Amino acid sequence: MKIIAELGINHRGSSKIAEQLIDIASETGAWGAKFQYRAKAGFYQAISEIGDEILSREIDESYISPDEILRLAGLIQKKGMKAGISFFKFSDAADFGDKISEFDFFKVPSAELMNEELVTAMAGLGKPLILSTGGHSEDDIFKAIEATKDVPEIAYLHCISNYPVLLGNQQMKFIETLKQKTDADIGYSSHDQDWEVCLIAAANGATVFERHLTLDKHGKGIDDSSSSDPEEFMRMCRMLNAFDTVQGTGRRDINQGERINMQNLGSSLYASKDIAAGEALSEANVVVKAPRKGLTWADVQKRGLTAVRRPVGEGTAISDLHFTEPKPPLEPELVAFCDEKQLSIPLRLHDAQILQSRFPIQNNELHLSYEEVATFGASMADGLEKLDLTRHYSIHIPDYIDSKTLIDPMSAEDDTRIRSLKVIETCVDLAVELEQRTGAGVPIVGSFSRLLPEGKRATYERLQQVLDEAGRERGAPIYPQWLPRIAWYFGGADVLDMFCGEDDIDIITDISMEVCLDLSHLILSANYSKADWRQWCDRLMPLARHIHIADAVGIDGEGIEFGEGDLGDPSQYVDRPGRKVLEVWQGHLSEGDGFDKAIRQLGEQNG
């Protein structure tokens, strides 16, 4: 989508106001910003009618000189947008001399659609051209399209020339008619009372949008009422820029948040008492409860499952595993490969013994829940009993401190801050204890995503201080994790503001903050910003002290199988020194089948 902030005469002839509007357009995500220009020497000849007199005075009072417009156009371009301008007669363009070429695009306003001299001259400037069609009949619009069909970069904007356009007067289906007449881009020039009409235009196929931007839509300027104020313009840009993503591909793919919710909200079979191997399932030994961590009665009946082949402890979810023989350990050659490359897999306390039995590799990462952290806090010995202390560990701090609160050690709320610091302190205690027991360092990883009111840089500097005081001073460094822009928190999607953008990289590199680089998250965050994740990777890798590896696609396709996303050949990352954790989405299920597959893929790729 191309969204153009029309500055029109809403700057009131003030360069300072124009600069404010340009800043707003940039911050809200506009593709371009555009001026209107009429020569200083009385654009209006006759001003005998009241309407002409008002309009003439407003235009004259809003005049900005060509030199100043060119300076402001340069500012637009420095902000990463395209700079455009409209002329109502081509002789006015002469006021810009040779510097007319500094603009990125030109527009013919609706009132001059049939002005062949103007249209031809502006098309001859060799830049993209936009024609607005308001106030003209279908025949005239079609004639204009035919007359300009050979212009290489042209777009036609459906437009209703009322100021403002009241709801119901938009005739939006005409966009489809225009699309049938030309292969050029079709857009919508909005003077609507309600900016949301632009969303209907997008649904009808519009891809270029022009909307007037003002500081005050209730102001006294003649264009204010048909413009958007900064808050409205921001919402419009947010929705239109997300339009293609919202539309999707036409396929119905289940996202990870849905998978989590189907598990949390669904129910499955649990053993109501101990079930011996060879015993059939029945209502006498199973019960239906949430969450859905196992099979349903429908699953059991559909697959013809009867007697379990493994014993099931009371309270355990009935899964496919209970109808299979125990899986053999990873082959020695793959174990050796993992240890040579320092590959690690995530463990949870409840599945540590099973996964450590199947994967007798040297390195593991403990992914702890807030309840498991509480277990270690209450009794370090009880938690350690579940772990093989001949292994080497890293620790992932839980994202939550309770079922409703994200960890935030800098929170303004005392309770959140104190409990967050307590969770971090307990993880540091565990890291120190594990290092003493195993003889190997224990890196700590955490996800921190909440900005301070003081701004982004202040947040990073304060976070670095907090983490150094909590961990590094005790010999247990804590590495903030690079995050996706869209995170699955509390069963829904949250748009994050830290560790996910190019501006974050600027700050991180400037203050030399050491991080955990999650390659899957990196791909997703760069895709969200329409950036090259490899360029981001090159900048972040020198500061990466711990690495998470998985493939990814789109903006939320996290932890997918190697080869199905944007990562490409993972060998160059596997071969790097230091520990690398295989962050395969739900790789722990079925006694680690996802981890098993990933290790085999990497082993084959490395010969």
Sequence and secondary structure as in RCSB ss.txt:
>XXXX:A:sequence
MKIIAELGINHRGSSKIAEQLIDIASETGAWGAKFQYRAKAGFYQAISEIGDEILSREIDESYISPDEILRLAGL
IQKKGMKAGISFFKFSDAADFGDKISEFDFFKVPSAELMNEELVTAMAGLGKPLILSTGGHSEDDIFKAIEATKD
VPEIAYLHCISNYPVLLGNQQMKFIETLKQKTDADIGYSSHDQDWEVCLIAAANGATVFERHLTLDKHGKGIDDS
SSSDPEEFMRMCRMLNAFDTVQGTGRRDINQGERINMQNLGSSLYASKDIAAGEALSEANVVVKAPRKGLTWADV
QKRGLTAVRRPVGEGTAISDLHFTEPKPPLEPELVAFCDEKQLSIPLRLHDAQILQSRFPIQNNELHLSYEEVAT
FGASMADGLEKLDLTRHYSIHIPDYIDSKTLIDPMSAEDDTRIRSLKVIETCVDLAVELEQRTGAGVPIVGSFSR
LLPEGKRATYERLQQVLDEAGRERGAPIYPQWLPRIAWYFGGADVLDMFCGEDDIDIITDISMEVCLDLSHLILS
ANYSKADWRQWCDRLMPLARHIHIADAVGIDGEGIEFGEGDLGDPSQYVDRPGRKVLEVWQGHLSEGDGFDKAIR
QLGEQNG
>XXXX:A:secstr
 EEEEEEETTTTT HHHHHHHHHHHHHHT SEEEEEE  SS S S   SHHHHHHHHHHHHT   HHHHHHHHHH
HHHTT EEEEEESSGGGGGGGGGGGGG SEEEE GGGTT HHHHHHHHTT S EEEE TT  HHHHHHHHHHTTT
 SSEEEEEE   SSB TT   TTHHHHHHHH SSEEEEEE BSSTTHHHHHHHTT  EEEEEB S TTSSSTTGG
GSB HHHHHHHHHHHHTHHHHH  SS    HHHHHHHHHH  EEEESS B TT B  TTTEEEESS  S  HHHH
HHHT  B SS B TT B  GGGGS       HHHHHHHHHHTEEEEE GGGHHHHHHH   SEEEEE  HHHHHH
HHH HHHHHTTS TTSEEEEE  SEEETTEE  TT SSHHHHHHHHHHHHHHHHHHHHHHHHHSS   EEE    
  TT HHHHHHHHHHHHHHHTGGGT  EEEB   SEEEETTEEEE  SSSSHHHHHHHHHHT  EEEEHHHHHHH
HHHTT  HHHHHHHHGGGEEEEEE EEETTTEEEE TTSSS   THHHHTSSS EEE  TTTTHHHHHHHHHHHH
HHHHHT 
